[in-house]
Amino acid sequence: MGIKQLSISAMLMMLLPIFSLGQKAYEAIPYKGMMGHSEVRLIFADGYIGASSITLLKSNRKIKFLPDVGYVDSSKTLKFYRPLPTGTNSPDYFTLINLTEYYDKLPKSIEGSYFKDGKISKVKFFKQ
């Protein structure tokens, strides 16, 4: 590595912290709910709903579900799938209902359903 390449590398390394100073465009708000005997957690990303996630705590396992798209559709719903190693979505998923893209005041609760093996389980998340 020559002096010129070393100088360029050193300058880039000094500039990296500047690139990480950008502000987050959303606030992550925790919600919790129960589905049978399993706890379910929602991290609701107010301001960019596509950064939200749902975690199902089942038998000492954490199963994470992510939104299929980064926005609420016209029916005011958003689906959350479990990403699989194959790059496809899981057959089980959550659907949250009656959502809006942005809130002036966040709701105290958010409702939805969990779909697995032809069965539907209702879930209600409460703001923490």
N, C-alpha and C positions, 0 to 999 in steps of 0.2 A: 504494500500500500504506500503510495507516494505521499509527499507532504500536501499536495493539492487535495487529494482524496481525503486525507486525514482532516484537513481544515474544513472541508465541506461536511464531513461526518460530525465533527465537533460542533459546527454551527447548527446542524439539524437537531442534535441532541439538546442543545441549549434552547431551541425554539419549541420543542415538544410540550413543555409545561404550558406554554401560551395557548396551544390548541385545546387543552383540556379545561380552560377557564370558561367555556360557554355555559350559559345557564340552561337548566332543565326547563322544558316548556310545559311541564305538568307536575302535579303534586300527587304522590302515592298515598292513598288513604286506606287504612286497614278496615276490613269488614270480617265478621265471623258468623258462622251458622252451623247447624247440625243437620245431618242427613242420617236418620236412624241412629246408630251408635257411633258414627264417624263425624269428626269435626271437619269442617270445610272452611277454608280461608280465601277471601278475595282481596287482592290488592287492586284497588280501583284507581286508575291513573286519570285524575281529573285534569282535563286539558288535552290529553292525547289518549283516548280510550284504548287504542291499539297496544299500549304498553301495559295494560292490565294483565293479571294472571289469577288463576284459581288453583289452590292446592288442596287436595283431598288427603287427609291423614287417616290412613286405614292400616290396622295391624302393624303399628310402628313403622309404616312406610309413608313417604311423602310422594304423592303422584301429582305432577304439575300439568296444568292445562293452559294453553295459550290461545288468544283470539285467532280465528281463521282469517279475518281481515282487520284493518286498522280503523274501522269506522262502524257506526251503528247503521243498520240497513233501514229501508223505508218502513218496515214493520216495527221499528224500534226494538229490534232484538240483536243480540251478538252471540255467536257460537264460540265455544272454547273447546279445542281438541288437545289430546295428548300427543305430542310429536313422537313419531316412531323412528328407530334407527334407519329404516328404509327410506325416510324422507316423505312418507305418506302420513295421513292423519289416522288416528285410532278410530275404531268403530263406536267407542263410547265417547260421549261429549256432554258438556253443559250448555244450556241456552239461558241467557239472562233476558228478561223482558221489560218493557216499558222504560227503556233507556233514552236519554237524549245525549247528543254529542258533548254539550257543555252545560254546566249547572251554575247558577248564581249561588244557590245554597244546595249542598249535597243532601240527598235523601237519607233519612234515618235507617231505611232498610231498602234492599234490592232483592227482587224475587226472581226465581228461575227454576229450571228443571235439569235433572241429570238423566240421560238416556243410556241404557246399557242392556243388551240382550233382549230387546223388545219391551223392557220395563221402564217406567218413568217414575222417578222420585222427585218430589217437590223439595225445594230448598229456599230458605229465606236468610239473607245475610244482614247482619245488624252492624251499623257503624260503631267502631270502637272509640 
